[in-house]
Amino acid sequence: MADEVEDQVVQALNPLMCTTEQSSNMRKALKQKILETVSTLRALFVKIKASGNRKTSEINNLTKQVDKVESEL
């Protein structure tokens, strides 16, 4: 599921990047701002994904600990 969401984010940002790179009428400053924004969005997505993976790992570890304690009781 995470890979599917990642693919969707990439697919959503790629047309914006391509249009920006191909447009000859767009001002240079505007192009640069769009490229920076897309880059920032991609970096944020990577951070969100990593955070979600860490939290999932923590939840799994805690679940294992709870199961172990329950089995001991």
PDB file of N, CA, C and O in Angstrom, chain B, residues numbered from 101:
ATOM      1  N   MET B 101       0.819  -1.196   0.000  1.00  0.00           N
ATOM      2  CA  MET B 101       0.000   0.000   0.000  1.00  0.00           C
ATOM      3  C   MET B 101       0.865   1.262   0.000  1.00  0.00           C
ATOM      4  O   MET B 101       0.566   2.226  -0.706  1.00  0.00           O
ATOM      5  N   ALA B 102       1.930   1.251   0.790  1.00  0.00           N
ATOM      6  CA  ALA B 102       2.807   2.426   0.839  1.00  0.00           C
ATOM      7  C   ALA B 102       3.444   2.681  -0.520  1.00  0.00           C
ATOM      8  O   ALA B 102       3.597   3.827  -0.942  1.00  0.00           O
ATOM      9  N   ASP B 103       3.813   1.597  -1.202  1.00  0.00           N
ATOM     10  CA  ASP B 103       4.397   1.765  -2.536  1.00  0.00           C
ATOM     11  C   ASP B 103       3.387   2.354  -3.505  1.00  0.00           C
ATOM     12  O   ASP B 103       3.742   3.150  -4.375  1.00  0.00           O
ATOM     13  N   GLU B 104       2.137   1.965  -3.355  1.00  0.00           N
ATOM     14  CA  GLU B 104       1.078   2.492  -4.223  1.00  0.00           C
ATOM     15  C   GLU B 104       0.908   3.998  -3.995  1.00  0.00           C
ATOM     16  O   GLU B 104       0.770   4.764  -4.949  1.00  0.00           O
ATOM     17  N   VAL B 105       0.919   4.407  -2.743  1.00  0.00           N
ATOM     18  CA  VAL B 105       0.790   5.831  -2.421  1.00  0.00           C
ATOM     19  C   VAL B 105       2.000   6.595  -2.938  1.00  0.00           C
ATOM     20  O   VAL B 105       1.871   7.697  -3.471  1.00  0.00           O
ATOM     21  N   GLU B 106       3.177   5.999  -2.776  1.00  0.00           N
ATOM     22  CA  GLU B 106       4.393   6.646  -3.276  1.00  0.00           C
ATOM     23  C   GLU B 106       4.316   6.841  -4.785  1.00  0.00           C
ATOM     24  O   GLU B 106       4.669   7.903  -5.299  1.00  0.00           O
ATOM     25  N   ASP B 107       3.856   5.819  -5.488  1.00  0.00           N
ATOM     26  CA  ASP B 107       3.698   5.920  -6.943  1.00  0.00           C
ATOM     27  C   ASP B 107       2.716   7.020  -7.319  1.00  0.00           C
ATOM     28  O   ASP B 107       2.930   7.746  -8.289  1.00  0.00           O
ATOM     29  N   GLN B 108       1.638   7.140  -6.550  1.00  0.00           N
ATOM     30  CA  GLN B 108       0.639   8.166  -6.831  1.00  0.00           C
ATOM     31  C   GLN B 108       1.210   9.564  -6.616  1.00  0.00           C
ATOM     32  O   GLN B 108       0.915  10.483  -7.380  1.00  0.00           O
ATOM     33  N   VAL B 109       2.022   9.724  -5.581  1.00  0.00           N
ATOM     34  CA  VAL B 109       2.650  11.030  -5.329  1.00  0.00           C
ATOM     35  C   VAL B 109       3.594  11.380  -6.474  1.00  0.00           C
ATOM     36  O   VAL B 109       3.592  12.508  -6.968  1.00  0.00           O
ATOM     37  N   VAL B 110       4.400  10.407  -6.892  1.00  0.00           N
ATOM     38  CA  VAL B 110       5.333  10.629  -7.996  1.00  0.00           C
ATOM     39  C   VAL B 110       4.559  10.978  -9.266  1.00  0.00           C
ATOM     40  O   VAL B 110       4.932  11.905  -9.986  1.00  0.00           O
ATOM     41  N   GLN B 111       3.497  10.251  -9.539  1.00  0.00           N
ATOM     42  CA  GLN B 111       2.696  10.509 -10.739  1.00  0.00           C
ATOM     43  C   GLN B 111       2.031  11.879 -10.684  1.00  0.00           C
ATOM     44  O   GLN B 111       1.841  12.516 -11.720  1.00  0.00           O
ATOM     45  N   ALA B 112       1.679  12.334  -9.495  1.00  0.00           N
ATOM     46  CA  ALA B 112       1.051  13.646  -9.358  1.00  0.00           C
ATOM     47  C   ALA B 112       2.057  14.775  -9.566  1.00  0.00           C
ATOM     48  O   ALA B 112       1.705  15.828 -10.096  1.00  0.00           O
ATOM     49  N   LEU B 113       3.309  14.562  -9.152  1.00  0.00           N
ATOM     50  CA  LEU B 113       4.311  15.616  -9.250  1.00  0.00           C
ATOM     51  C   LEU B 113       5.026  15.642 -10.607  1.00  0.00           C
ATOM     52  O   LEU B 113       5.473  16.699 -11.051  1.00  0.00           O
ATOM     53  N   ASN B 114       5.131  14.501 -11.254  1.00  0.00           N
ATOM     54  CA  ASN B 114       5.862  14.434 -12.523  1.00  0.00           C
ATOM     55  C   ASN B 114       5.311  15.349 -13.618  1.00  0.00           C
ATOM     56  O   ASN B 114       6.097  16.026 -14.281  1.00  0.00           O
ATOM     57  N   PRO B 115       3.996  15.396 -13.834  1.00  0.00           N
ATOM     58  CA  PRO B 115       3.499  16.305 -14.886  1.00  0.00           C
ATOM     59  C   PRO B 115       3.851  17.771 -14.604  1.00  0.00           C
ATOM     60  O   PRO B 115       4.131  18.538 -15.526  1.00  0.00           O
ATOM     61  N   LEU B 116       3.835  18.141 -13.355  1.00  0.00           N
ATOM     62  CA  LEU B 116       4.196  19.508 -12.988  1.00  0.00           C
ATOM     63  C   LEU B 116       5.652  19.776 -13.326  1.00  0.00           C
ATOM     64  O   LEU B 116       5.986  20.831 -13.865  1.00  0.00           O
ATOM     65  N   MET B 117       6.514  18.823 -13.012  1.00  0.00           N
ATOM     66  CA  MET B 117       7.938  18.964 -13.329  1.00  0.00           C
ATOM     67  C   MET B 117       8.155  19.030 -14.841  1.00  0.00           C
ATOM     68  O   MET B 117       8.893  19.883 -15.334  1.00  0.00           O
ATOM     69  N   CYS B 118       7.506  18.126 -15.566  1.00  0.00           N
ATOM     70  CA  CYS B 118       7.678  18.085 -17.023  1.00  0.00           C
ATOM     71  C   CYS B 118       7.187  19.373 -17.681  1.00  0.00           C
ATOM     72  O   CYS B 118       7.853  19.923 -18.558  1.00  0.00           O
ATOM     73  N   THR B 119       6.034  19.844 -17.259  1.00  0.00           N
ATOM     74  CA  THR B 119       5.477  21.072 -17.816  1.00  0.00           C
ATOM     75  C   THR B 119       6.394  22.247 -17.543  1.00  0.00           C
ATOM     76  O   THR B 119       6.622  23.089 -18.412  1.00  0.00           O
ATOM     77  N   THR B 120       6.917  22.297 -16.328  1.00  0.00           N
ATOM     78  CA  THR B 120       7.815  23.385 -15.950  1.00  0.00           C
ATOM     79  C   THR B 120       9.086  23.349 -16.790  1.00  0.00           C
ATOM     80  O   THR B 120       9.551  24.389 -17.258  1.00  0.00           O
ATOM     81  N   GLU B 121       9.646  22.165 -16.984  1.00  0.00           N
ATOM     82  CA  GLU B 121      10.880  22.041 -17.747  1.00  0.00           C
ATOM     83  C   GLU B 121      10.676  22.337 -19.233  1.00  0.00           C
ATOM     84  O   GLU B 121      11.588  22.849 -19.882  1.00  0.00           O
ATOM     85  N   GLN B 122       9.503  22.027 -19.783  1.00  0.00           N
ATOM     86  CA  GLN B 122       9.254  22.188 -21.206  1.00  0.00           C
ATOM     87  C   GLN B 122       8.758  23.581 -21.581  1.00  0.00           C
ATOM     88  O   GLN B 122       8.868  23.994 -22.735  1.00  0.00           O
ATOM     89  N   SER B 123       8.216  24.297 -20.612  1.00  0.00           N
ATOM     90  CA  SER B 123       7.636  25.603 -20.915  1.00  0.00           C
ATOM     91  C   SER B 123       8.718  26.633 -21.202  1.00  0.00           C
ATOM     92  O   SER B 123       9.615  26.863 -20.391  1.00  0.00           O
ATOM     93  N   SER B 124       8.612  27.243 -22.372  1.00  0.00           N
ATOM     94  CA  SER B 124       9.580  28.290 -22.721  1.00  0.00           C
ATOM     95  C   SER B 124       9.030  29.673 -22.375  1.00  0.00           C
ATOM     96  O   SER B 124       9.781  30.649 -22.353  1.00  0.00           O
ATOM     97  N   ASN B 125       7.742  29.763 -22.108  1.00  0.00           N
ATOM     98  CA  ASN B 125       7.122  31.053 -21.811  1.00  0.00           C
ATOM     99  C   ASN B 125       7.139  31.391 -20.319  1.00  0.00           C
ATOM    100  O   ASN B 125       6.894  32.537 -19.941  1.00  0.00           O
ATOM    101  N   MET B 126       7.425  30.413 -19.482  1.00  0.00           N
ATOM    102  CA  MET B 126       7.376  30.627 -18.047  1.00  0.00           C
ATOM    103  C   MET B 126       8.644  31.367 -17.588  1.00  0.00           C
ATOM    104  O   MET B 126       9.751  31.064 -18.031  1.00  0.00           O
ATOM    105  N   ARG B 127       8.455  32.324 -16.708  1.00  0.00           N
ATOM    106  CA  ARG B 127       9.602  33.070 -16.205  1.00  0.00           C
ATOM    107  C   ARG B 127      10.526  32.145 -15.403  1.00  0.00           C
ATOM    108  O   ARG B 127      10.082  31.195 -14.759  1.00  0.00           O
ATOM    109  N   LYS B 128      11.796  32.450 -15.466  1.00  0.00           N
ATOM    110  CA  LYS B 128      12.814  31.625 -14.812  1.00  0.00           C
ATOM    111  C   LYS B 128      12.571  31.537 -13.302  1.00  0.00           C
ATOM    112  O   LYS B 128      12.717  30.464 -12.717  1.00  0.00           O
ATOM    113  N   ALA B 129      12.207  32.636 -12.675  1.00  0.00           N
ATOM    114  CA  ALA B 129      11.972  32.653 -11.228  1.00  0.00           C
ATOM    115  C   ALA B 129      10.796  31.753 -10.857  1.00  0.00           C
ATOM    116  O   ALA B 129      10.836  31.050  -9.847  1.00  0.00           O
ATOM    117  N   LEU B 130       9.748  31.781 -11.683  1.00  0.00           N
ATOM    118  CA  LEU B 130       8.581  30.941 -11.431  1.00  0.00           C
ATOM    119  C   LEU B 130       8.936  29.468 -11.596  1.00  0.00           C
ATOM    120  O   LEU B 130       8.523  28.634 -10.789  1.00  0.00           O
ATOM    121  N   LYS B 131       9.695  29.146 -12.629  1.00  0.00           N
ATOM    122  CA  LYS B 131      10.144  27.769 -12.836  1.00  0.00           C
ATOM    123  C   LYS B 131      10.934  27.278 -11.626  1.00  0.00           C
ATOM    124  O   LYS B 131      10.715  26.174 -11.127  1.00  0.00           O
ATOM    125  N   GLN B 132      11.853  28.116 -11.169  1.00  0.00           N
ATOM    126  CA  GLN B 132      12.693  27.744 -10.037  1.00  0.00           C
ATOM    127  C   GLN B 132      11.853  27.518  -8.784  1.00  0.00           C
ATOM    128  O   GLN B 132      12.105  26.575  -8.033  1.00  0.00           O
ATOM    129  N   LYS B 133      10.873  28.361  -8.555  1.00  0.00           N
ATOM    130  CA  LYS B 133      10.000  28.231  -7.385  1.00  0.00           C
ATOM    131  C   LYS B 133       9.211  26.925  -7.454  1.00  0.00           C
ATOM    132  O   LYS B 133       9.071  26.234  -6.445  1.00  0.00           O
ATOM    133  N   ILE B 134       8.697  26.583  -8.627  1.00  0.00           N
ATOM    134  CA  ILE B 134       7.951  25.336  -8.795  1.00  0.00           C
ATOM    135  C   ILE B 134       8.868  24.142  -8.552  1.00  0.00           C
ATOM    136  O   ILE B 134       8.480  23.204  -7.856  1.00  0.00           O
ATOM    137  N   LEU B 135      10.066  24.160  -9.106  1.00  0.00           N
ATOM    138  CA  LEU B 135      11.007  23.060  -8.916  1.00  0.00           C
ATOM    139  C   LEU B 135      11.382  22.904  -7.441  1.00  0.00           C
ATOM    140  O   LEU B 135      11.473  21.782  -6.941  1.00  0.00           O
ATOM    141  N   GLU B 136      11.597  24.010  -6.749  1.00  0.00           N
ATOM    142  CA  GLU B 136      11.919  23.960  -5.322  1.00  0.00           C
ATOM    143  C   GLU B 136      10.755  23.406  -4.511  1.00  0.00           C
ATOM    144  O   GLU B 136      10.957  22.618  -3.587  1.00  0.00           O
ATOM    145  N   THR B 137       9.541  23.815  -4.856  1.00  0.00           N
ATOM    146  CA  THR B 137       8.360  23.348  -4.136  1.00  0.00           C
ATOM    147  C   THR B 137       8.154  21.855  -4.329  1.00  0.00           C
ATOM    148  O   THR B 137       7.856  21.142  -3.371  1.00  0.00           O
ATOM    149  N   VAL B 138       8.308  21.376  -5.550  1.00  0.00           N
ATOM    150  CA  VAL B 138       8.173  19.945  -5.824  1.00  0.00           C
ATOM    151  C   VAL B 138       9.247  19.173  -5.063  1.00  0.00           C
ATOM    152  O   VAL B 138       8.969  18.115  -4.499  1.00  0.00           O
ATOM    153  N   SER B 139      10.449  19.688  -5.046  1.00  0.00           N
ATOM    154  CA  SER B 139      11.534  19.046  -4.313  1.00  0.00           C
ATOM    155  C   SER B 139      11.217  18.979  -2.816  1.00  0.00           C
ATOM    156  O   SER B 139      11.450  17.958  -2.169  1.00  0.00           O
ATOM    157  N   THR B 140      10.692  20.062  -2.283  1.00  0.00           N
ATOM    158  CA  THR B 140      10.313  20.095  -0.869  1.00  0.00           C
ATOM    159  C   THR B 140       9.205  19.090  -0.578  1.00  0.00           C
ATOM    160  O   THR B 140       9.255  18.386   0.431  1.00  0.00           O
ATOM    161  N   LEU B 141       8.206  19.019  -1.452  1.00  0.00           N
ATOM    162  CA  LEU B 141       7.118  18.062  -1.262  1.00  0.00           C
ATOM    163  C   LEU B 141       7.633  16.626  -1.276  1.00  0.00           C
ATOM    164  O   LEU B 141       7.200  15.797  -0.476  1.00  0.00           O
ATOM    165  N   ARG B 142       8.548  16.339  -2.178  1.00  0.00           N
ATOM    166  CA  ARG B 142       9.125  14.987  -2.240  1.00  0.00           C
ATOM    167  C   ARG B 142       9.901  14.667  -0.972  1.00  0.00           C
ATOM    168  O   ARG B 142       9.797  13.560  -0.442  1.00  0.00           O
ATOM    169  N   ALA B 143      10.674  15.624  -0.483  1.00  0.00           N
ATOM    170  CA  ALA B 143      11.444  15.410   0.749  1.00  0.00           C
ATOM    171  C   ALA B 143      10.510  15.199   1.941  1.00  0.00           C
ATOM    172  O   ALA B 143      10.756  14.339   2.786  1.00  0.00           O
ATOM    173  N   LEU B 144       9.450  15.982   2.001  1.00  0.00           N
ATOM    174  CA  LEU B 144       8.480  15.811   3.086  1.00  0.00           C
ATOM    175  C   LEU B 144       7.808  14.445   3.019  1.00  0.00           C
ATOM    176  O   LEU B 144       7.583  13.810   4.049  1.00  0.00           O
ATOM    177  N   PHE B 145       7.493  13.997   1.826  1.00  0.00           N
ATOM    178  CA  PHE B 145       6.871  12.689   1.680  1.00  0.00           C
ATOM    179  C   PHE B 145       7.807  11.590   2.185  1.00  0.00           C
ATOM    180  O   PHE B 145       7.367  10.650   2.847  1.00  0.00           O
ATOM    181  N   VAL B 146       9.089  11.711   1.872  1.00  0.00           N
ATOM    182  CA  VAL B 146      10.068  10.727   2.331  1.00  0.00           C
ATOM    183  C   VAL B 146      10.114  10.712   3.857  1.00  0.00           C
ATOM    184  O   VAL B 146      10.166   9.644   4.468  1.00  0.00           O
ATOM    185  N   LYS B 147      10.095  11.902   4.478  1.00  0.00           N
ATOM    186  CA  LYS B 147      10.106  11.989   5.940  1.00  0.00           C
ATOM    187  C   LYS B 147       8.845  11.379   6.545  1.00  0.00           C
ATOM    188  O   LYS B 147       8.916  10.656   7.539  1.00  0.00           O
ATOM    189  N   ILE B 148       7.700  11.666   5.950  1.00  0.00           N
ATOM    190  CA  ILE B 148       6.434  11.116   6.440  1.00  0.00           C
ATOM    191  C   ILE B 148       6.442   9.592   6.327  1.00  0.00           C
ATOM    192  O   ILE B 148       6.006   8.892   7.240  1.00  0.00           O
ATOM    193  N   LYS B 149       6.936   9.093   5.213  1.00  0.00           N
ATOM    194  CA  LYS B 149       7.001   7.651   5.009  1.00  0.00           C
ATOM    195  C   LYS B 149       7.926   7.000   6.040  1.00  0.00           C
ATOM    196  O   LYS B 149       7.586   5.967   6.617  1.00  0.00           O
ATOM    197  N   ALA B 150       9.088   7.601   6.268  1.00  0.00           N
ATOM    198  CA  ALA B 150      10.037   7.059   7.253  1.00  0.00           C
ATOM    199  C   ALA B 150       9.433   7.089   8.655  1.00  0.00           C
ATOM    200  O   ALA B 150       9.595   6.143   9.426  1.00  0.00           O
ATOM    201  N   SER B 151       8.748   8.157   8.974  1.00  0.00           N
ATOM    202  CA  SER B 151       8.099   8.273  10.281  1.00  0.00           C
ATOM    203  C   SER B 151       7.030   7.196  10.450  1.00  0.00           C
ATOM    204  O   SER B 151       6.921   6.577  11.509  1.00  0.00           O
ATOM    205  N   GLY B 152       6.258   6.983   9.416  1.00  0.00           N
ATOM    206  CA  GLY B 152       5.226   5.940   9.458  1.00  0.00           C
ATOM    207  C   GLY B 152       5.836   4.561   9.622  1.00  0.00           C
ATOM    208  O   GLY B 152       5.313   3.730  10.364  1.00  0.00           O
ATOM    209  N   ASN B 153       6.947   4.313   8.928  1.00  0.00           N
ATOM    210  CA  ASN B 153       7.624   3.020   9.054  1.00  0.00           C
ATOM    211  C   ASN B 153       8.148   2.808  10.476  1.00  0.00           C
ATOM    212  O   ASN B 153       8.034   1.714  11.028  1.00  0.00           O
ATOM    213  N   ARG B 154       8.728   3.868  11.070  1.00  0.00           N
ATOM    214  CA  ARG B 154       9.218   3.764  12.450  1.00  0.00           C
ATOM    215  C   ARG B 154       8.077   3.471  13.415  1.00  0.00           C
ATOM    216  O   ARG B 154       8.194   2.620  14.296  1.00  0.00           O
ATOM    217  N   LYS B 155       6.985   4.182  13.238  1.00  0.00           N
ATOM    218  CA  LYS B 155       5.834   3.989  14.134  1.00  0.00           C
ATOM    219  C   LYS B 155       5.247   2.588  13.976  1.00  0.00           C
ATOM    220  O   LYS B 155       4.854   1.967  14.963  1.00  0.00           O
ATOM    221  N   THR B 156       5.186   2.094  12.762  1.00  0.00           N
ATOM    222  CA  THR B 156       4.697   0.740  12.523  1.00  0.00           C
ATOM    223  C   THR B 156       5.602  -0.274  13.211  1.00  0.00           C
ATOM    224  O   THR B 156       5.126  -1.232  13.819  1.00  0.00           O
ATOM    225  N   SER B 157       6.899  -0.057  13.111  1.00  0.00           N
ATOM    226  CA  SER B 157       7.857  -0.946  13.765  1.00  0.00           C
ATOM    227  C   SER B 157       7.685  -0.906  15.279  1.00  0.00           C
ATOM    228  O   SER B 157       7.707  -1.949  15.931  1.00  0.00           O
ATOM    229  N   GLU B 158       7.513   0.284  15.842  1.00  0.00           N
ATOM    230  CA  GLU B 158       7.293   0.422  17.281  1.00  0.00           C
ATOM    231  C   GLU B 158       6.015  -0.290  17.713  1.00  0.00           C
ATOM    232  O   GLU B 158       5.997  -0.977  18.734  1.00  0.00           O
ATOM    233  N   ILE B 159       4.958  -0.127  16.940  1.00  0.00           N
ATOM    234  CA  ILE B 159       3.682  -0.783  17.255  1.00  0.00           C
ATOM    235  C   ILE B 159       3.852  -2.298  17.234  1.00  0.00           C
ATOM    236  O   ILE B 159       3.363  -2.993  18.125  1.00  0.00           O
ATOM    237  N   ASN B 160       4.539  -2.805  16.228  1.00  0.00           N
ATOM    238  CA  ASN B 160       4.763  -4.251  16.141  1.00  0.00           C
ATOM    239  C   ASN B 160       5.566  -4.761  17.334  1.00  0.00           C
ATOM    240  O   ASN B 160       5.248  -5.809  17.894  1.00  0.00           O
ATOM    241  N   ASN B 161       6.611  -4.021  17.726  1.00  0.00           N
ATOM    242  CA  ASN B 161       7.409  -4.420  18.882  1.00  0.00           C
ATOM    243  C   ASN B 161       6.591  -4.403  20.163  1.00  0.00           C
ATOM    244  O   ASN B 161       6.683  -5.323  20.976  1.00  0.00           O
ATOM    245  N   LEU B 162       5.796  -3.364  20.343  1.00  0.00           N
ATOM    246  CA  LEU B 162       4.955  -3.281  21.536  1.00  0.00           C
ATOM    247  C   LEU B 162       3.904  -4.386  21.553  1.00  0.00           C
ATOM    248  O   LEU B 162       3.595  -4.938  22.610  1.00  0.00           O
ATOM    249  N   THR B 163       3.362  -4.704  20.399  1.00  0.00           N
ATOM    250  CA  THR B 163       2.372  -5.789  20.310  1.00  0.00           C
ATOM    251  C   THR B 163       3.014  -7.114  20.711  1.00  0.00           C
ATOM    252  O   THR B 163       2.403  -7.910  21.425  1.00  0.00           O
ATOM    253  N   LYS B 164       4.228  -7.350  20.261  1.00  0.00           N
ATOM    254  CA  LYS B 164       4.944  -8.573  20.637  1.00  0.00           C
ATOM    255  C   LYS B 164       5.189  -8.620  22.129  1.00  0.00           C
ATOM    256  O   LYS B 164       5.061  -9.676  22.749  1.00  0.00           O
ATOM    257  N   GLN B 165       5.545  -7.468  22.720  1.00  0.00           N
ATOM    258  CA  GLN B 165       5.777  -7.421  24.163  1.00  0.00           C
ATOM    259  C   GLN B 165       4.492  -7.709  24.931  1.00  0.00           C
ATOM    260  O   GLN B 165       4.500  -8.447  25.916  1.00  0.00           O
ATOM    261  N   VAL B 166       3.403  -7.129  24.481  1.00  0.00           N
ATOM    262  CA  VAL B 166       2.113  -7.366  25.130  1.00  0.00           C
ATOM    263  C   VAL B 166       1.734  -8.839  25.024  1.00  0.00           C
ATOM    264  O   VAL B 166       1.293  -9.434  26.007  1.00  0.00           O
ATOM    265  N   ASP B 167       1.900  -9.428  23.856  1.00  0.00           N
ATOM    266  CA  ASP B 167       1.591 -10.847  23.672  1.00  0.00           C
ATOM    267  C   ASP B 167       2.447 -11.720  24.587  1.00  0.00           C
ATOM    268  O   ASP B 167       1.965 -12.701  25.153  1.00  0.00           O
ATOM    269  N   LYS B 168       3.710 -11.355  24.724  1.00  0.00           N
ATOM    270  CA  LYS B 168       4.611 -12.121  25.587  1.00  0.00           C
ATOM    271  C   LYS B 168       4.172 -12.024  27.047  1.00  0.00           C
ATOM    272  O   LYS B 168       4.129 -13.031  27.754  1.00  0.00           O
ATOM    273  N   VAL B 169       3.845 -10.807  27.497  1.00  0.00           N
ATOM    274  CA  VAL B 169       3.393 -10.619  28.867  1.00  0.00           C
ATOM    275  C   VAL B 169       2.080 -11.355  29.102  1.00  0.00           C
ATOM    276  O   VAL B 169       1.900 -11.980  30.147  1.00  0.00           O
ATOM    277  N   GLU B 170       1.169 -11.289  28.148  1.00  0.00           N
ATOM    278  CA  GLU B 170      -0.110 -11.992  28.271  1.00  0.00           C
ATOM    279  C   GLU B 170       0.091 -13.498  28.373  1.00  0.00           C
ATOM    280  O   GLU B 170      -0.587 -14.169  29.152  1.00  0.00           O
ATOM    281  N   SER B 171       1.014 -14.024  27.592  1.00  0.00           N
ATOM    282  CA  SER B 171       1.255 -15.469  27.632  1.00  0.00           C
ATOM    283  C   SER B 171       1.900 -15.883  28.955  1.00  0.00           C
ATOM    284  O   SER B 171       1.689 -17.002  29.423  1.00  0.00           O
ATOM    285  N   GLU B 172       2.687 -14.984  29.561  1.00  0.00           N
ATOM    286  CA  GLU B 172       3.295 -15.276  30.846  1.00  0.00           C
ATOM    287  C   GLU B 172       2.269 -15.268  31.971  1.00  0.00           C
ATOM    288  O   GLU B 172       2.418 -15.973  32.969  1.00  0.00           O
ATOM    289  N   LEU B 173       1.228 -14.463  31.796  1.00  0.00           N
ATOM    290  CA  LEU B 173       0.183 -14.389  32.832  1.00  0.00           C
ATOM    291  C   LEU B 173      -0.726 -15.563  32.654  1.00  0.00           C
ATOM    292  O   LEU B 173      -1.685 -15.721  33.409  1.00  0.00           O
TER     293      LEU B 173
END
